[in-house]
């Protein structure tokens, strides 16, 4: 569905949402979580995502200050959030978002870090990592058995431009941090769900949200964590 046309509307009565009913968080509170026209309940997820977006924008300002890097970070945060929640709902990372997002990341590389060359290197490494993981998953049964998954199609094609997009925005070093963080979050949350009885061994879950979490870690803390890792390895 286009984000341009038709404009925002109630999914039940189809009435367009008035501009003063489309103010993030505040409009939901004023309307008490219901459509002004038909009274249909508006899920609390809407203001929560809006509030999360605002908090992350504010965090970007605190991290980067009044700089073009803050604008670049805001674009990146927006792309990560929308794709993560789409993947949770539909298990798909739309090319309509990830490929333009990759373009934004490469153009944004002109605002260092990481610089345009760094953005290209990060994009290539992100795509290469997913392709390599897909090949292992597809053709090495032992790799799948480690996760208790039998299907050969557990990774989707949308992961390739998505990882490339993340690499373009954060660069090669921070991409390494982002991918490690994504795997870490995936393992921890996966085992936690199993311990709580909410998941089972071999259950397929969308990896996009974990990549998005990793992307945020790479954005805000990537260079510092990478330098900390090097100091630990090199003594």
Secondary structure by P-SEA (a helix, b strand, c coil): ccccccccccccccccccccccccaaaaaaaccccccccccccaaaaaaaaaaaaaaaaaaaaccccaaaaaaaaaaaaaaaaaaaaacccccccccaaaaaaaaaaacccccccaaaaaaaaaaaaaaaaaaaaaacccaaaaaaaccccccccccaaaaaaaaaaaaccaaaaaaaaaaaaaaaaaaaaaaaaaccccccbbbbaaaaaaaaaaaaaccaaaaaaaaaaaaac
